[in-house]
């Protein structure tokens, strides 16, 4: 089964504020937790998602497309352990 490639548009400062796990996976497997990993062609962002088996956790991977634009004067990184917080800040 071929997976659809998901694309995530991030500003550089958003990607820079995210924890990097290029050779491991983060602990604290809470659905909505996001992190970055380096790949050959750039970056991917992983996010834990609920699994049908309550004893397991799923991961969805996004390819990152960097957006350009000035960094806000007051930038507070979102809580990358909470996908909802990031979406709320961007709306």
Secondary structure, DSSP 4 states (H G I P E B T S, - for coil): -PPPPEEEEEEHHHHHHS-B-SSS--SS--TT-EEEEEETTEEEEEEEEE-SSTT-EEEEEEEEEEE--PPPSS-----TT-HHHHHHHH-
